[in-house]
Amino acid sequence: MMPPGFEVGAWQGILAPARTAPDAVARLNAAVRAALADPDVRARLAAQGAQPTAGSPEDYARYLRDEVERWGRVVAESGATVE
C-alpha cells in the first residue's frame, strides 16, 4: 500500500545525446509536437491509456531532474541497496 499523497505514473519521452546542437533539438521537438498534434496519433495514444503532452526541451529537462530527485529520495528513505 502506498503512503498518502504518493503518486506513481509511467512516462515516455525522447532524449538526444548530451551536447546535441540546439537547432537539432529544436527540430526534433517541433517534429514531436507536430506528431502529438495529429488527431490520429493522439487517438492511438489515448487508446493505450496515454495522455500525450508536448512541451519544450527545458520543460522536459526540468521534469526529468524532478523525477530523479524524487525517486532518489524514495530509494534513500527505503534503505534499498545494490548487491
Long-range contacts (C-beta under 8 A, 24 or more apart in sequence): 12-50, 13-60, 13-64, 25-57, 26-57, 29-56, 29-57
